[in-house]
Amino acid sequence: MDTLVRIRHRLADSSELVVLISFLLVFLFFSIRAENFLSLVSLTNILTIASIKGIFIVGVAMLMISGEFDLSVGSILAVATFVFALSLEAGMAPLLAFVFAMAVSAGLGGINGLIVIRTGIPSFIATLGTMLAFRGIARAIGGADFARFTGEMPALFTGLNGEFTFINRLAEPAGSARMAIVWFVLFAVLAAVVMSNTRFGSWVYATGGNRAAAIAQGVKTKNVIAVNYIVTGVLAGFAGIVQFASRPAVDPLRGEGWELTAVAACVIGGIWLSGGYGTIVGAMLGMLLLQMVEQGLILVGVDVQLFQATIGLILILAVISNTYLSRQ
């Protein structure tokens, strides 16, 4: 019994360890059962798709650790991508269009923060409302149709999500590794350093762990929440533009459902729904795990429609596990 208690305490003290073990077990399972799972095209596909989603999950993870939610990230992604695409098509310089789209993303994230802070409405409800509102904006500015960039591909697109040709040509069929992987790693490492080695990171944990105590200690929790909402909005917009750089077309439903995937990845990665606990690394492993499951199910021949059911099951198990470990 003492051994089980020690193991439980050890797992509770390291949220990444649980998801890492799960990741390795799932990886081993699909390596054995799914033909071509270990091929270059399969592995790079997992990394690239997970990286695009992982970029904005960095912001969602920080926000959830501070005790808040943002269900509008998928809609912000769509608005920012439409703004970028239409600005480019109208003749705006690529870099200026990029900055404009990032400013819009920051503004939408700031609106979320302002609503939550000023009204006291639970963030789940507040951002559920802005999710619908921002999706309506995406539909309106896009005329409920696709937006495409038909000009010559600017150099900016290569920097945002160009192909790693030297990696992709290492095997046949060719892989699909792109710059999104680099951006994902850069943002994840930067956020992990901020959360573990800076005063702001400590404030984020304090805000989510015990807000009243944090305020008593002089932490400006409202500022922490506002900053996290803006960061989340910016990263959502950036993820959309990165995706657009490899496929220069966007529809009004771009990013729909990604907000739930983000929450699932964070919870699976060990972040508590109540806030105050979890790590960026855990959330990133959670995203990679979900994408690996999707790719593996496709290769095994399971109906892709069952992926949502699988995510739901994994999420429930993760919540049960987190709840159990939190009772140490």
Backbone hydrogen bonds, N-H to C=O, Kabsch-Sander energy under -0.5 kcal/mol:
donor,donor_aa,acceptor,acceptor_aa,energy
5,V,1,M,-2.2
6,R,2,D,-2.4
7,I,3,T,-2.4
8,R,4,L,-2.5
9,H,5,V,-2.6
10,R,6,R,-2.4
11,L,7,I,-2.6
12,A,8,R,-2.3
13,D,9,H,-1.8
14,S,10,R,-0.5
14,S,11,L,-0.8
17,L,14,S,-0.8
18,V,14,S,-0.9
19,V,15,S,-1.1
20,L,16,E,-2.4
21,I,17,L,-2.4
22,S,18,V,-2.2
23,F,19,V,-2.7
24,L,20,L,-2.5
25,L,21,I,-2.2
26,V,22,S,-2.5
27,F,23,F,-2.6
28,L,24,L,-2.4
29,F,25,L,-2.3
30,F,26,V,-2.5
31,S,27,F,-2.0
32,I,28,L,-1.4
33,R,29,F,-2.7
34,A,30,F,-2.3
35,E,33,R,-0.6
37,F,34,A,-1.7
39,S,36,N,-1.4
43,L,39,S,-2.4
44,T,40,L,-2.5
45,N,41,V,-1.4
46,I,42,S,-2.1
47,L,43,L,-2.2
48,T,44,T,-2.7
49,I,45,N,-2.2
50,A,46,I,-2.3
51,S,47,L,-1.9
52,I,48,T,-1.8
53,K,49,I,-1.7
54,G,50,A,-2.5
55,I,51,S,-1.8
56,F,52,I,-0.7
57,I,53,K,-1.4
58,V,54,G,-1.3
59,G,55,I,-0.5
60,V,56,F,-1.8
61,A,57,I,-2.8
62,M,58,V,-1.8
63,L,59,G,-2.2
64,M,60,V,-2.6
65,I,61,A,-2.2
66,S,62,M,-1.3
67,G,64,M,-1.5
68,E,63,L,-2.3
73,V,70,D,-0.6
76,I,72,S,-2.6
77,L,73,V,-2.4
78,A,74,G,-1.6
79,V,75,S,-2.5
80,A,76,I,-2.8
81,T,77,L,-2.1
82,F,78,A,-2.3
83,V,79,V,-2.6
84,F,80,A,-2.4
85,A,81,T,-2.8
86,L,82,F,-2.9
87,S,83,V,-2.0
88,L,84,F,-2.2
89,E,85,A,-2.4
90,A,86,L,-1.4
91,G,88,L,-1.7
92,M,87,S,-2.3
97,A,93,A,-2.8
98,F,94,P,-2.2
99,V,95,L,-2.3
100,F,96,L,-2.5
101,A,97,A,-2.3
102,M,98,F,-2.3
103,A,99,V,-2.2
104,V,100,F,-2.1
105,S,101,A,-2.2
106,A,102,M,-2.5
107,G,103,A,-2.3
108,L,104,V,-2.4
109,G,105,S,-2.4
110,G,106,A,-2.6
111,I,107,G,-2.0
112,N,108,L,-1.8
113,G,109,G,-2.1
114,L,110,G,-2.6
115,I,111,I,-2.5
116,V,112,N,-2.3
117,I,113,G,-2.7
118,R,114,L,-2.7
119,T,115,I,-2.0
120,G,116,V,-1.3
121,I,115,I,-0.6
125,I,122,P,-0.7
126,A,122,P,-2.7
127,T,123,S,-2.7
128,L,124,F,-0.9
129,G,125,I,-1.9
130,T,126,A,-1.9
131,M,127,T,-1.9
132,L,128,L,-1.4
133,A,129,G,-2.1
134,F,130,T,-3.4
135,R,131,M,-1.7
136,G,132,L,-1.8
137,I,133,A,-1.7
138,A,134,F,-2.3
139,R,135,R,-2.1
140,A,136,G,-2.3
141,I,137,I,-2.9
142,G,138,A,-1.5
143,G,140,A,-1.0
144,A,139,R,-2.6
145,D,142,G,-1.3
147,A,250,V,-2.6
149,F,248,P,-1.9
150,T,148,R,-0.6
157,F,154,P,-1.2
158,T,154,P,-0.6
158,T,155,A,-0.6
159,G,155,A,-1.6
160,L,156,L,-2.0
161,N,157,F,-2.7
162,G,158,T,-2.2
164,F,177,A,-2.4
165,T,163,E,-1.1
167,I,164,F,-1.0
168,N,164,F,-2.8
169,R,165,T,-1.8
170,L,167,I,-1.8
171,A,168,N,-0.5
175,G,168,N,-2.0
179,M,162,G,-1.9
181,I,178,R,-1.7
182,V,179,M,-0.6
183,W,179,M,-2.1
184,F,180,A,-2.5
185,V,181,I,-2.2
186,L,182,V,-2.7
187,F,183,W,-2.7
188,A,184,F,-2.3
189,V,185,V,-2.7
190,L,186,L,-2.5
191,A,187,F,-2.6
192,A,188,A,-2.5
193,V,189,V,-2.4
194,V,190,L,-2.4
195,M,191,A,-2.8
196,S,192,A,-1.7
197,N,193,V,-2.4
198,T,194,V,-1.1
201,G,194,V,-0.8
202,S,198,T,-1.6
203,W,199,R,-2.2
204,V,200,F,-2.2
205,Y,201,G,-2.1
206,A,202,S,-2.4
207,T,203,W,-2.7
208,G,204,V,-1.9
209,G,205,Y,-2.4
210,N,206,A,-2.2
214,A,210,N,-2.4
215,I,211,R,-2.6
216,A,212,A,-2.1
217,Q,213,A,-1.4
218,G,215,I,-1.6
219,V,214,A,-2.6
221,T,219,V,-1.9
223,N,220,K,-0.5
224,V,220,K,-1.9
225,I,221,T,-2.5
226,A,222,K,-2.4
227,V,223,N,-2.6
228,N,224,V,-2.2
229,Y,225,I,-2.1
230,I,226,A,-2.1
231,V,227,V,-2.8
232,T,228,N,-2.4
233,G,229,Y,-2.3
234,V,230,I,-2.6
235,L,231,V,-2.5
236,A,232,T,-1.9
237,G,233,G,-2.3
238,F,234,V,-2.5
239,A,235,L,-2.4
240,G,236,A,-1.9
241,I,237,G,-2.1
242,V,238,F,-2.5
243,Q,239,A,-2.2
244,F,240,G,-2.2
245,A,241,I,-2.0
246,S,242,V,-0.7
246,S,243,Q,-1.0
247,R,243,Q,-1.4
249,A,247,R,-3.2
250,V,147,A,-2.2
254,R,251,D,-2.0
256,E,253,L,-2.3
258,W,255,G,-1.8
260,L,257,G,-0.5
261,T,257,G,-1.5
262,A,258,W,-2.5
263,V,259,E,-2.0
264,A,260,L,-2.5
265,A,261,T,-2.7
266,C,262,A,-2.2
267,V,263,V,-2.5
268,I,264,A,-2.9
269,G,265,A,-1.8
270,G,267,V,-1.7
271,I,266,C,-2.5
272,W,277,Y,-1.4
275,G,272,W,-1.4
276,G,65,I,-3.1
283,A,279,T,-1.7
284,M,280,I,-2.3
285,L,281,V,-2.3
286,G,282,G,-2.1
287,M,283,A,-1.9
288,L,284,M,-2.3
289,L,285,L,-2.4
290,L,286,G,-2.1
291,Q,287,M,-2.3
292,M,288,L,-2.3
293,V,289,L,-2.2
294,E,290,L,-2.1
295,Q,291,Q,-2.5
296,G,292,M,-2.8
297,L,293,V,-2.6
298,I,294,E,-1.9
299,L,295,Q,-2.1
300,V,296,G,-2.2
301,G,297,L,-1.2
302,V,297,L,-2.4
306,L,303,D,-2.2
307,F,304,V,-1.8
308,Q,305,Q,-0.5
310,T,306,L,-2.2
311,I,307,F,-2.7
312,G,308,Q,-2.3
313,L,309,A,-2.2
314,I,310,T,-2.7
315,L,311,I,-2.8
316,I,312,G,-2.3
317,L,313,L,-2.3
318,A,314,I,-2.3
319,V,315,L,-2.5
320,I,316,I,-2.4
321,S,317,L,-2.4
322,N,318,A,-2.9
323,T,319,V,-2.6
324,Y,320,I,-2.3
325,L,321,S,-2.5
326,S,322,N,-2.0
327,R,324,Y,-1.1
328,Q,325,L,-1.2
